[in-house]
Amino acid sequence: MKKNPKSSMPLLEAKNKKRAFRASVIALLSVVKIFPFLLYAEENYILHSPKYNPGMFSLFSTVVGFLDFYEEKGCAIEVDLENKGAYYDKKKGANWWTYYFEPISLGTKSANAIEVGDAEQAAFANQTLSHMSREKAQQLIEKYIVIKKPLQKKIDAFVKKHFQDQFVIGVHYRGTDKISEAPRIAYEQVFKEVEKAAHAHPSYKLFVATDEQAFLDAISARFQGKVVFLDAIRSSNGKALHASQKNGFQKGEEALLDCVLLSKTNLLIRTASNLSACSALFNAHLPVILLEL
């Protein structure tokens, strides 16, 4: 029995209004920097996993903004994403940030840490992605964020095997649930942009990162013999990977590898996504084409 589409409209409209209100509050906080704790530079602040369960690179951008706050205010900060979130795995430890990166604990700590609230976290992320220069973000990443050695070795090995002596076009297609935040880009629009770039570089190679198996199949068929990619978990049913609590560590690792590998290409063609937005922060000089309707 088919559902009446009209019956879901009030719920959808309510969700859209809530999303729009939250976005406007976040934008205001970022622009004018009205945070509850900004007056107290001497305090100690700790960043935990927020209640709204963001994806890895939404939270990564929050950390970059948090580091900018640390440099500006000279306070003490700590990143402790304890015991929850899409990437948490109790077998790996409480703080899932340290599954992938070296710990972040900076400054002289006081007795009681002030927890950074969800609104401030979202504002830090928005500050990073919408207002901070790519050069500044890269500087903060290189100074404070260190990828764990086993993961860095995987990145280096992939680059050595697939990227050396090649003009590599990075392609990131964020599918599944992204349509709730941004218009869906047709596969053909991506392919045409790739063909434009490939025309100038006949010996090109494509590094493709996507959460959608159908896209990987389609681009591999279109550009036969040119596509390389990570062997990763992908969605075949349209459901978002980060929304599931299964395979938390693996999903996080694969997302990080995709992000950093995209940053090491010669040209990035991307759809709306925090993952590939952060690729451009790892490499401020990477040419980027953002596909929009």
N, C-alpha and C positions, 0 to 999 in steps of 0.2 A: 504494500500500500504506500503510495507516494505521499510525502508530507506536503502540506499546503505552504508554499513559500511565504505567503502573507503572514502566517502564524509566527514566523521567526523574526519578522521585521521589527517589532517593538524591542525585542532583546538585542538585535543587531544595532538599532539606533541608539539604545542606551549604552552599549559598549563603545560605540563610536564617540558619543558625547563624553563619556568618562575618559577615553583615550585622549581626546582633544583637550579636555580640561587639564589632565595631567601634563600633557606636552606644553601647554601654555605656562603652567606653574614652573616647570623645569626650565623653560627658556628664560623666564623672568629671574629665577634664582641665578642662572648662569651669567646673564648679562650684567646684572647689578651686584652680583656676588653677595647676596644676603643669606648667609648661612648662620644658624644659631650659634655656632662656636667660633666664628672668625675673629671675634674680639679678643680671644684668649690665646695668644701666641705661645705662652709658656706651658700650655697644657699638653697632655699626652692623649693621642687619639688612636683608636683601633678600628679597623675596617673588618666587619664580619660579613658573611653571606647575607644578602638582603632577602626580604620576604617575597619579593616579586620574581625570584628565580630567573635571572637573566641568562642569556647565552654567554659563552666564554669571553667573547670580545666586546660585549657590552661591559662586562666586569673588568676586562683588561683595560679598557679606556677609562673606567672609573679609577683604577689604580694609577694610571698615568696622570690624571687630574689631581689625585691625592698627592702624588709626588711633587707636582707643581705647587700645590698648597704648602707642602713641607718646605720647599725652597724659598717660597715667598714669606712664610711666617716664622720659620726657624723653630717650629715646635717638634715634639717627638711623635712619630707615627709607627704603626705596625699593621701588617696585613695578615689576618688570621681568618681564613674562610672555613670556619670550623663546622663539621658535622652535618652539613646539608648542602643542597644544590645539585644540579644535574650531573656534576663530575665527581661528586663525593663517593669514595669507596672506603669503607671502614677498614678494609685490609691494608690500605695504603697509608692510613693515618688520618688524623682529625682535620688538618689544614690542607685542603686540596690545592691551594696555590703552590705548595711545596712539592706536589707531585711533578710539576712541570718547570718550576723556577726556583732559584735559590730564595731563602727567606728574606723578607723585607722588614727590617726593624731598625729605625733610624732615630737619632737624637737621644737626649737624656730623659729617661722615663720618670714620671712621678708615681705616687702610690696607686692612684686610681685613674684608669684610662676611661676616656669619654668615647662611647660608641658612636660611630658615624651613622646617622639615620638614613632610611631609604631615600628620602627626598634629596638629601645632600649627595648621596651616592649617584643618583640619576643626574643631578646637576653637574657633578664632577665629570661624568661620562659625556654629557652634552658640551661641557666646556672644552674637553679634549677634541671631540669630533667636529664641533661647529665653530669654535672660536680660536683654538690654539693653532699656531702655524705648524706645518709638518716638520719643519726644521727643529722647532722647539721640542716637539714630541719625540723626534728621533734622538735628540740630545738626552732627554730624560730616560728613554729606554736604554740607550747605550751606557748611561751612567749607573743606573740602579737595577735594571731588570736583566737577570742572567739566566739563560735557559740551562736546564740540567744537562750535564755532559752526555749521558746516553742519548738524549733526544738531539742534541747538537751534532753528535756523530752521525745519526740517521740523516739529518739535513745535509751535512757535508758530503756524505756518501751518495745521496741522490743527485746532488748538484754535479758531483764529479762524473757520475755515470751518464747523466742525461742532458746537462746544460753546457758543458764545456765545448767551446768552438762552435756554438750554435747561436742563432738569433732566436730567442725563446719568447714566444707570446704567451703570457699568462691569461687564462680565462677563468673567471669565477662566476658561476651561475648559482644563485641562491633561489631554490624553488620551494616546494612544500608549502608551509604556512606563511611564507613571506608576503603572500597576496593580501593578508590582513593589514599590512603596514605600508606596502608599496605596490603599484600596478605590476602585474606579471608581464615580463618581457618575452616576446615570442622567440622561439629558437632561431627562426630565420633571421631575425634582427641581429642576433649574436653572430651567426654565420657570415652575414654580409660584412660586418665589421672586421671579422677575422680575415676575410678574403681581401679587403682593402689593405690591411697591414701586410698580409702574405705576399701581395703583388710586388712590394718593394724589397722583399727578402725571400727569394725563391727557395733557399735552403733552410727555411724556418722550421721550428718545432713548436708544438702546442703543449703547454702544461695546463691540464684542466683540473679544477677543483670544483666540486659540486656535491650537494646533499641529495641530488635527484638522479637516480639510476637511468631514467629514460633520457635525460639530457646527455649523460655520458655516452650512452648507446648511440644517440643521434649524431653527436659531433664526431665520434669515432668512425661512424659510417660515412659521414660527409668528407672528412679529411683523413682518409685511410693512410696508415703508415706514418702519420705525423703526430699522433696524440700519445702523451705519456701522462700517467696519473698514479696516485697512491692507491694501493690495495686497501680500501677503507669501507666502513659501514656506510651504506646509502639507502635512502628510502625508495621503496618500490610501490608504496601505497598512498603517497601524498602526506603522510603524517610526519611532523617535525621530529628530527632525531633528538634534539636537546630537551624535548618535552618528556621523553621516557627516562625512567630511573635505571634502565638496564645499560650495562657496558659503559658506565660513567667514565672510568679512567681512559679507556680506549677511545671514546668519542672525543674527549678533551685532547688527547695526544694527537689524533688525526687532524683535528681542527687547527692545533698549533702548527703542525708540520705543513699543512696546506697554506696557512697564513704566511709563514716565513718563506716557504718556497716561492710563493707568488711574488714576494718582495725581491726575489733574486732573479726575476725574469727581466727581459729588456723592454717589455711593454705589457701593461696590464689592462685588459678589457673586463669590466666588471658590471654586475647588476647591484642594486642596493643591498648592502650587507655590512654589518660591523666587522666581519672577518676580513674582507678585502679592503675595507676602509683602513683597518689597522695595518695591512700589508704596506700601504702607502706611508704609514708612520714609521715602520721599520726602515724604509728607504725613501727619504724625502725627495730624492731626485728621480724617482721612477715615473716615467710618463704613464698617465692613467686616463682611460676613456670610460666614463660612467654612462651606461646605457639607460635612457629614460624614454618614456612615451611622449 
